[in-house]
Amino acid sequence: MSTAIALRQIGAPLAPLGLTPDLVMIECALGALDTGFGMDRDLDADIYAAIGWQVSRGEISRRRIAWRCRSPISATWEALPSPTSSLDDAAHLVPYGWGWGAGKTFGTGRAWCREMRPRPGHEPRYSECERLSPARALTAAALHAHRYLILGSAGHG
């Protein structure tokens, strides 16, 4: 366990919009996206926490839970989106300046994210993923894009 903490890289200096993504949490969320199909609110919360958002789970009653989240640059809380089940919500995870596409082929969700304006002298960074649904595939591709941004700002990508 101490090894994982030693390797944890939090807060890339050039993270977009003041986000403080967590590389280890992104890797865990990517692994969790490989299983399951449809909505997974716990995983949705983990995904948003991994890219630096505050996430809150509040119990309304015995049967209802209210999920809320807040961007690091926002003073207000909002309902937690569901990128594991909604393609529109997954698209909001794609970093600014990156293009994306998603669809389904032969029952498999496929998606990609691509840096639209690469750094001078570099090829554009690109991620393509397959999962059980297009929403999960795009969520995975977007998390890979965030991962590239973390590593790139740390001098690795």
C-alpha positions as CSV (number, residue, x, y, z in Angstrom):
1,M,0.0,0.0,0.0
2,S,2.8,2.4,0.7
3,T,4.1,1.9,-2.8
4,A,0.9,3.2,-4.4
5,I,1.0,6.3,-2.2
6,A,4.6,6.9,-3.1
7,L,3.7,6.7,-6.8
8,R,0.6,8.9,-6.5
9,Q,0.9,12.0,-8.6
10,I,-1.6,14.7,-7.6
11,G,-2.1,18.1,-9.2
12,A,-0.4,18.4,-12.5
13,P,0.9,21.9,-12.8
14,L,-0.6,22.6,-16.2
15,A,-3.9,20.8,-15.5
16,P,-6.7,22.5,-17.4
17,L,-9.2,24.8,-15.6
18,G,-7.5,24.4,-12.3
19,L,-8.4,20.7,-11.9
20,T,-6.1,18.6,-9.8
21,P,-6.4,15.1,-11.3
22,D,-5.1,12.0,-9.6
23,L,-3.3,9.5,-11.8
24,V,-3.9,6.5,-9.5
25,M,-7.6,7.2,-9.2
26,I,-7.8,7.5,-13.0
27,E,-6.1,4.2,-13.4
28,C,-8.6,2.6,-10.9
29,A,-11.6,4.1,-12.7
30,L,-10.3,2.8,-16.0
31,G,-10.1,-0.7,-14.6
32,A,-13.6,-0.5,-13.2
33,L,-15.0,0.7,-16.6
34,D,-14.0,-2.7,-18.0
35,T,-16.8,-4.5,-16.1
36,G,-20.5,-3.7,-15.8
37,F,-23.0,-2.2,-18.2
38,G,-25.1,0.8,-17.6
39,M,-25.3,3.2,-14.7
40,D,-23.0,2.9,-11.8
41,R,-23.2,5.9,-9.5
42,D,-20.3,4.9,-7.3
43,L,-18.1,4.7,-10.4
44,D,-19.5,8.0,-11.6
45,A,-18.4,9.6,-8.3
46,D,-15.0,7.9,-8.5
47,I,-14.5,9.3,-12.1
48,Y,-15.3,12.9,-11.1
49,A,-13.1,12.6,-8.0
50,A,-10.3,11.3,-10.2
51,I,-10.3,14.4,-12.4
52,G,-10.3,16.7,-9.4
53,W,-13.9,17.5,-8.6
54,Q,-15.4,17.4,-5.1
55,V,-18.1,14.7,-4.8
56,S,-20.7,14.4,-2.1
57,R,-23.0,11.6,-1.3
58,G,-26.0,12.6,0.8
59,E,-28.8,10.3,2.0
60,I,-32.3,11.8,1.4
61,S,-34.2,8.8,2.8
62,R,-33.5,5.1,3.3
63,R,-34.0,4.4,-0.4
64,R,-32.7,7.6,-2.0
65,I,-29.2,8.9,-2.3
66,A,-28.4,12.4,-3.7
67,W,-25.1,12.6,-5.5
68,R,-23.7,16.1,-5.9
69,C,-20.4,17.4,-7.4
70,R,-18.5,20.7,-7.7
71,S,-15.8,21.7,-10.1
72,P,-12.7,23.2,-8.5
73,I,-13.5,26.5,-10.2
74,S,-17.2,26.6,-9.1
75,A,-18.8,27.9,-5.9
76,T,-22.0,25.9,-6.5
77,W,-22.8,22.2,-6.3
78,E,-24.6,20.4,-9.1
79,A,-26.2,17.0,-9.6
80,L,-23.5,14.4,-10.4
81,P,-23.6,13.5,-14.1
82,S,-23.7,9.8,-15.1
83,P,-20.9,9.2,-17.7
84,T,-21.2,5.4,-17.2
85,S,-24.7,5.5,-18.8
86,S,-25.1,8.7,-20.7
87,L,-23.1,9.6,-23.8
88,D,-23.8,13.3,-23.3
89,D,-22.4,13.2,-19.8
90,A,-19.4,11.2,-21.0
91,A,-18.7,13.8,-23.7
92,H,-18.4,16.5,-20.9
93,L,-15.4,14.6,-19.6
94,V,-13.4,15.1,-22.8
95,P,-10.8,17.7,-22.1
96,Y,-11.0,21.2,-23.7
97,G,-9.3,21.3,-27.1
98,W,-9.9,17.6,-27.8
99,G,-12.3,16.1,-30.3
100,W,-14.2,12.9,-29.9
101,G,-16.4,10.3,-31.5
102,A,-18.4,7.4,-30.3
103,G,-20.7,4.6,-31.6
104,K,-21.5,1.0,-31.5
105,T,-20.2,-1.7,-33.9
106,F,-21.3,-5.3,-33.7
107,G,-22.6,-4.8,-30.1
108,T,-19.4,-3.2,-28.8
109,G,-19.2,0.4,-27.8
110,R,-16.3,2.2,-29.4
111,A,-15.0,5.8,-28.8
112,W,-12.0,8.0,-29.4
113,C,-10.5,11.3,-28.2
114,R,-7.9,13.3,-30.1
115,E,-5.9,16.4,-29.3
116,M,-7.1,18.9,-31.9
117,R,-4.0,21.2,-31.6
118,P,-0.9,19.3,-30.7
119,R,2.0,20.8,-29.0
120,P,4.6,22.2,-31.5
121,G,6.8,19.5,-32.8
122,H,4.6,16.7,-31.4
123,E,2.1,14.3,-32.9
124,P,-1.5,14.7,-31.6
125,R,-2.3,12.5,-28.6
126,Y,-5.0,10.0,-29.3
127,S,-7.0,7.4,-27.4
128,E,-9.4,4.8,-28.7
129,C,-11.3,2.5,-26.4
130,E,-13.8,-0.4,-26.6
131,R,-16.3,-1.1,-23.8
132,L,-19.7,-2.6,-23.4
133,S,-21.4,0.7,-24.2
134,P,-20.5,3.8,-26.2
135,A,-20.8,5.9,-23.0
136,R,-18.4,3.7,-21.1
137,A,-16.0,3.7,-24.1
138,L,-16.0,7.5,-24.4
139,T,-15.6,7.8,-20.6
140,A,-12.5,5.6,-20.8
141,A,-11.1,7.5,-23.8
142,A,-11.6,10.8,-22.0
143,L,-9.9,9.5,-18.8
144,H,-7.0,8.4,-21.0
145,A,-6.9,11.9,-22.4
146,H,-6.7,13.3,-18.9
147,R,-4.0,10.8,-18.1
148,Y,-2.0,12.0,-21.1
149,L,-2.4,15.6,-19.9
150,I,-1.1,14.7,-16.5
151,L,1.9,12.8,-17.9
152,G,2.6,15.5,-20.5
153,S,2.6,18.3,-18.0
154,A,5.0,16.2,-15.8
155,G,7.4,15.9,-18.8
156,H,6.5,12.3,-19.7
157,G,4.3,12.7,-22.7
